Amino acid sequence: MKDYMKEYKRWCESEEFDEETKSELISIMGDEKEIQDRFYKELEFGTAGLRGVIGAGTNRMNKYTVGKATQGLANYIVEQGTQDKGVAISYDSRKMSKEFSEQTALILNANGIKTYLFENLRPVPELSFTVRELGCTAGVMITASHNPPKYNGYKVYWDDGAQIVNPRDVDIIGKVKAVTNFSEIKTMDRKEAEEKGLFNIIGTEMDDKYLTKLESLVLNPEIVKEQGKNLKVVYTPLHGTGNTVVERLLTEIGIKNLYVVPEQKDPDGNFPTVDYPNPEDPKAFKLALELAKKVDADVVLATDPDADRLGVFAKDSKTGEYMDYTGNMSALLIAEYRISQMQEKGILPENGMFVTTIVSSNLAKEIAKNYNLDCYEVLTGFKNIGAIMREAEETGKNKYVFGFEESYGCLIGDYARDKDGIAAVMALCEAACYAKSQGKTLWDMMIDIYKKYGYYKETQVSIVREGAEGAQEIQDMMTKTRQKDITEIAGYKVLKFMDVQKDIQKNMKNGKITKTGLPSSNVLYYELENNNWCCVRPSGTEPKIKLYMGVKARSEKKAAEKLEHLKEDMVKIVTE
């Protein structure tokens, strides 16, 4: 742990820092816990890049930490000799997002790197698409995704439109760490950058290209046009970027009854109507569900601030209730619908590839098997799905069909390399139209999937531990769990144990140890009998340890019971 008090004093006194920063830090003088939290470490790239609370300090998102990250990125790009290809930049509705995005552009410009900055906020999937469309060397998205309002973040993408992965992320971080003095950060005047052709603004012309691509992925356009007259959709962008393109997209494909939640339609970094803007949380749907009941909506959809995640409720016509979909459920419904239709139309590739993560539903393997697709499991984080897509593209071994992760994100085509909540909105609406044409609802489609493959059910538990003490506690929990000889969880025998950090995979039946085949990561995975499983990992973006688990049963009720037992036992194992 660094000498946080020494660093705090330096920020309070040094000429490197402006008066506003110093004033903020002087205001917390005497609050040692707050000072420690702000300075005990530097922000580091996790599964989604740089992410932290906005404020002054080394462990905060501010113009100095953003500047350092950008200068490090610039040094890396210049070293690669790809500065002429440029960097695309977008941002969401969070506090300081616009300011950080322009600052990023001007630092890159000062290093001779051309930039393409969106005229105003745009979704993360459109940025991924833009990097590919413009042939950029990299992309930057200023966002903290679904985190609470006090957070912001900085995601770095590479030339394929995917977030950076090992070893490139390690190399870039090395360059960032090498910037030891904030005076090393270059910048330039915006007017000068524009005159030199370094600072470029992009806007609706890229929307046109992005939406044209999405619309080309609709598999049954005539059914959507016919049934879209009757389908009622409630949508909320949760004060984020989603509605910059969703309303236009759904109207263009034929959805005639779209109701955007008025209180959440406009971008607002305070997210005044929700505790935090996370479509994984049913509480974020309060206003949307109220509107849905009022207009008798079929489907209720929400995207997070950068619109890479999609949350879903759908009406059960038998009970009149709106049923909540997990990220696994909505993604796998899209997958089953799209893959079955592609097969029916004879356009499903023979060497098709279905990509998921090790903490996502085992139902993915069943669907892949049913349609003779190769199923790849990767570590948490869509960047790892992007890496597999890149490899498949380069080798020609597989053709990408579908990819998803349990954290409410999927990608229905290969036009981008990150999860796309905008495309998912479109795909869900198409599936709902198809269901209507069959005399069914979207919820009926979900039940049909369970009847076909079995009742798969998953959950996740997050144990939050904030600050320096919390970080140590999380580390201790991982260490203790790693050391335990676990042969049974909730009455189910452990068939296989993986310690991804140590690259060990142990067959519990015969004791045979093999390699995991996965990149090193602080992850423990337990494959249990009867198609059940558990996984433990610390979050890369938030101060929490995450427990994932999944079961399979013959009924929804039995699956829920099994899952509850598994959850209780797993929490005990990790916390005791």
N, C-alpha and C positions, 0 to 999 in steps of 0.2 A: 504494500500500500504506500502510495506516494505521501510526502510531507504536505498534507492538504493545507495546513495553516500557513506555511511559508508561501505556497502558491496563491492562497487567498490574499495575503498581504501584497504580493507582487501585482496582482490584478487591481488592488485598491490604489497602488502608488505609482505604477509604471506609466510612462508617457505613451506606451503602446495602446492604451485603452482610453476610450472617450469618457467624457464626464458623466454621461447617462449611465454607462456601465458601472463606473466607480460609485456613483450615487446609490444605485441599486444594491451594490455589495456592502457599502457602508451602513445601509439601513438594516442589515442582518448582523451587524457586529455584536458579539456576545452570545449569539445563537449557534453554539458549537456544532450541534447536530445538523442544522441547516447548512452550515459552512462545510462540514465534512461531506454531506451528500452532494454538494455542488463541486467539490474539488478532490474527492478521494481517488478519482480515476478520470481518464479521458473517454469520451464517447467512442465506442468501437462499432465496426460493422458486424451485424448479426445476420440472421436469415433474410432480413429485408433492408440491409444497409445501415445508415446512421439514423438513430431514432432516440429522442429524449425530450425532457421537459424544456419548454422555452424559458430562457433566463440567462443571467450572467454566470460564468463558471466553466471549467473544463469539462464537467459532466452535464452540460446543458447545450441546447440548441440556441445558438446566437450567431451574430455575423462573424465572430472570430473563429468559432469551431467550423462553421460552414465554409468560411474563407480558407481555413487550413485544409479541409477535405478537398475543396475545389483546386487549390494550388497543387496538392499532391496528385490529384487526377490529371491536371494539366501537365505536370512534369512527366507523368507516365505516358500520356498521349504524344507529347513531343518526342519522348524517347522512342516511341513506336514509329514516329515519322508519319502519322496519319492526321495531323492537325488540319489539313486542307479538306478532309471529308466532313468535318464539322461535328457538332454535338446538338441534338434536339433537346429542348427543355420544356417541361410542363409543370403545372402546380395545381394544388387543390384549394379549397376554401378556407384553410386554416389560418390562424393568426401568423403573420410574417411570411406566409407562403409566397406571395407576389414579390415581396422585398428580397427574400432569399433567392428566388429564381432569377431576378434581374442581376443581383450581385454575382451569382454563379456565372451568368453569361458574360459579364464584364471582366471577371477574373480570367475566364477562358480566352476572351478577346485580347486581353493584355499579354497573353502568352502566344498570340498569333493563331488562335484556334477560332474558326468560324462557328457561330451559333445560330440556331433556329428556335426562337422563343415564341410560344403560343401567345396570341394577342390577349387572351384571358384564360381562365382555368379550363382544363380539359382532363378527361379520364386517363388513368394509367394505361389501359389497353390501347388507346389511341396514340399515346406516346410510343409504345412498343411497335405499333404498326408504322409510325412515322419514321423511326430510326431505320427500319427496313426500306421503307418507300423512298426516302431521301438518300439512302446509302451512307448514313452517318457512321462515324467510328464509335460513337457512344451516345447515351441518352441520360438525362437526369430528371427525376421526378421529385418535386418537393411535396412530401405528404407524410403523415403518420398513420395513414390508412384508417383503421377503425378505433384508434386510441382515444382517450378522453381529450377534451379541448386544450388542456395545458401542454400537450405534446405536439411536436412537429418532427419531420424526418427528411431523409435525403437518400433516395434509391438511385443506384448507378446501373445502367444497362450497357451492354456491349453491342457490337455491330450486327448481331443476329436478332436484336430486339429482346434478348433475355437478360435478366439480372446477372451480374457478374458472379462467377463461381471459381472455385479453386482450380488452378493456382493464380488466376488473374486477380481475384479479390485480395489474396495475400500480397501479391506484388504491388497493387494499388495502395493497400494499407501501409506497406513498407514505405512508399513514397509520401504518404500522408504523415507518418510518424517522423520522417526525415525533415519535415518542416518544423523546426524547433523554435523558430522565432516568427511571431506574427508579422514582423516587418518584411519577411520574405514574400508575403502575399502581394502579388501584382494586381493592379486594376487600372481602368482607364475610363475616360469620360464617354458617356453613351453617344453623344453627338459625333465624337471623333471615331468611335467604333462603327457607327452607321456609315459615315463617310468613307471609311476604308473597306466597306462591304463585309465587315466581320460580324456585325449585329443585325440579324434579320428577323422580322416578324412574320409568323405564319398564322393562318386562321381557317376560314370557312372552306378554302380550297382543299385543305386536308380533311375536313369533315366530310366533304363530298366523296373523296376517294375511299375513306374509311367506311362510310355507310354503304356505298356502292358494293364494296367487298362483302360486308355483312349480309346485305340483301341477296347477294348471289348464293349464299349458303342456305337459304330457305329451300327445303326439300319438296314441299307441297304448296307452292304459291297460290294455286287456284283454290285449294281448301281454305287457306288463310283468308283470301279475299271474300269467299262465300260465308264462312263461319265468323269471320272478324266483325261482321255487321251485328252479330248477336252476343259476342263475347264481351263481358264487362271486366275491365282491368283497373285496379287501383295501384298506383305507383308512388313511391316516395324516394327522392334522392338523399333524404336525411341531411338537408342543407349543404350537400356536396356538389360534385361535378356532374352527376349522372344525367340530369335533365338538360344539359347542354346539347345532348344528342338523342336521348331516349324518346322524347315526345315526337320528334321528327321521324325517327326510325320506325316506330310503331304505326304512326299515321301512314307512312309510305308503303308499308307492307300490307295495310288493310285493316288495322285495328281501329274501329270507329268509336268505341265507347271507352276512352281512356280518361281516368280521373286522377290527376296529380294532386297529392295532399297539399292544399294551399299554404298551410302554416310552415311546411318544410320544403317548399318549392325553390325558394331563393337561397343562394349560397350564404352561409353565415358561420364563421369560425368559432362562434360561441356555442353553437348547437343548442339553442335555447329551449327546444322542446323535448330533448332527450338527456338522460344522465350521461350517456356517451353513445356516439353514432355507430353502433355495431349491429348489423342485421342478423347476427348470430343470437342476439338477445331479444326474446319475444317482447320485452317491455318497449323496445324501440318501435314496435308496430302499433302502439296504442292508438294514435291518431288515424293511422291507415286503416285499422280494423273498424274503428268507429265510422269512418267514411264508407268502408266496404259494406257494413250492415245497412247503412242509409241508402246506398244505391243498389244493393243486392248484387255485389260483385262476385264473379266466378273465381278470380285470382287476385292475390294481394302480393306485391313485389316491393322490395327495398334494396337499394345499393348503398354501400358505405361511401365515405367522402371522396375516395379516389376511384370508385366504381369498378373495382376488380372483384368484389364479393357481391353475392346475391342471396338475400333471404326471401323465403316463400311461405305464404299461407294459401291454402286452397279450400274452397267450400265443399263440405261433404253433403250432398243433396239429401241423403237419407236422414241426417240429424239436423241439418241446417247450421252446424258448427263449422268454424274455420279451423282447419287442421294445420299444425306447424310442421314444416319440413326441416330436417337437419341438412347440413351441407352435403352429407353423403346421399341423402334421399333425393334432393333436387338434382344433383349432378347425375346420379344413376338413372333417374327418370329420363333426363335429357339423353343420356347415353343409350338406354334401351330403345327409346323412340327413334333416335337418329340412325343408330346402327341397323335396327330392324328395317327401317325404310330404305336405307342404302342397299341392304341385301335384297329387298323386294324389287328395287329399281335396277339391280345388277351393277351398282357402282361402288360396292364395297371392295376395296383392294384385297387381293389374295395374300399379300404380305402385310396386312394391316396391323397397326400397333395401338394398343390401349395402355396408357401410362397412368400410374397412380402412386401414392406414397405409402410407406409402411404403416402409417397410423390411420389410413382410410379403410373403409368397409371391405371385408372379404368378398362381398357381393360383386365387386369389380372383377375378381378372378372368374366368378361363375359366368358373368355376362360375356367376358372375353372368350372363355372356353366355348360357350354356346355358339358364338359366331366365328370360331376358329381364328381369333386374333391373338397375336403374341402380347402377353401382359408383362409389363415392366414395373417393378416396384422400386421407388427411389426414396431418399431421405426427405424429411419435411422441408417445405419451401418450394414454390413453383419454379424457382430458378433451376432446381434439379430436374424437373420435367423438361424445361427449356434446353438443358444440357443434353438430355437423351434425344430430343428432337434434332438438335444440331448434329449429333453423332449419326443419327439415322439418315439425315439429309446428305451428309458427307460420304457415308458408306453405301447408301442405296439399299441397305438390308431391309428396312421397313418403311412403310408409308404411314404417317401419322393419321389416326382416325379420331382419337379423343383422349383427353387428359384431364384429371381433376385431383384436388386434394380436399380433405374433409372440412377444411376451414372455409367453406362456402365459396369455392372458386373452381371454375372449369374453363376450358378452351375448346371450341367446336371446330376450329380449322387451323391451318398452319400459317395464316397471314400475320400472326403476332407470336410472341414467345412469353406471354404472361397471361394469367387468368383474366377473363373478360366478362365482367358483370353485365355489360351492355349487350353483348352477343347472347349471354345466358337469358336475359330478359326476353329477347327476341325468340330464342329457342323454346322457352317455357310457354310463351304465347302461341307459338306454332303448335306445340304439343297439345295445348288446351283446345285449340281450334280443331285439331285432328280428333281429339276425344269427343268433342261436340258432334262431329260428323258421324261418329260411331254410336251416338246416343249415350255417351259417357261423360264423366267429369275428369278433371286432372287427378283428383283424389282416387277415383275408380282406377285410373291407370297405375297409380302407386300400389294399390291393393292387388291388382293383377300381377304386378312384378313379384310381390311377396308370394302370391299363390304359385307362381311359376318356379321361383328359385328357393323359397324358404324365407322365414322372417328373420332378417338380419337387423340388428339394432346396435347402435354405438353411442357412447357418451364420452365426455371429457371433463376432468376435474382440474381446476387451477388452484394451486396453493400459493397465495401472494405473500411475499416477504420483501418489503421495501428497504432502501438504504444500504449502507455498507454492511451492517449487521445482518440484514436480510439476505444479501448476496452470499455471505459466508454460510448462513443457515441453509440456503439452497444447495450450495456446494457440499455441505456436510450430509444433507439428506441423500444426495446422489452417491456419495462415497459409502455411506452406511448400507444403502440398498444394494450397491454393487458388491459389497462384501458378504451379503447374506446368501446362504445356500437354500434357495427357494425351489422346492420340488413340487409344491401344490399351491394353488391360489383359488380360494372359494370352493374347495372340494374338487377342483379340476387339476389333473396331473399336468405338470409342465413337460411338454414333448421336446421343445427346443428353446434354448436360451441364447440370445445374442447380446454381446457387449460390443457395440459398434466402435467405441473409442479404442478398445484393445484389439479390434478386428478378430474377435473370437465368436464362433458359432458352435455351440455344444449340443449334440444329440443326447438327450437325457436318458434314453433307453440303453444305448450301448457305450456312452461316454466319449464317443468320437468327437474330436475338435477339428473344425475346418475354418477357413476364412469367411467373412461375411460377404465379400465382394462389393462392399459399400465404402465410400470415403469416410475417413475418421470423423466421428461426431459423438458428443456426449449423450448417447442414447442406449437404454436398456430395453430389450424386447423379449416377451415371453409368449411363445406359441403354446396354447393349451389344447387339451383334448376336446373333441366335439365341436371343432371349428370356432373356439373361443380364443381370445388373445388379450394381452395387456402391453402397454409401452410407457416408459417414463423418460422425460427429457426436460432440461431447463429451457425456458423460452429464450430465444435469441433477441427479442425486441422489448420484452417487458419483465419486471421483477417478479417472476413466478416460476414454479416448477409445474409441469403439465403431466397429467396422467391420462392416458387414452386407453379405451377398452372396447371390445366388441364381442357379440354373441350371435349364435344362430339357434332358432327354435322352431317348433311347429306352429306356434301361434304368437300373435302380438303380445298377449298377456304373459305367456311363458317367457318370451324374450325379455320383457320388461323386468320380470322377477329375477331371472338369471343375471341380468345386467346390474341390478341393484346390489345383489350379493357380491358380485365381482368388484363393484365400486367400493363397497364398504371394506372389503378385505384388502384391496390394493392401497387404500388410504392409510390403513393401519400399518401395512408393511413399510410404506415410505416414511410415515411420520413417527413411528415408535422406535 
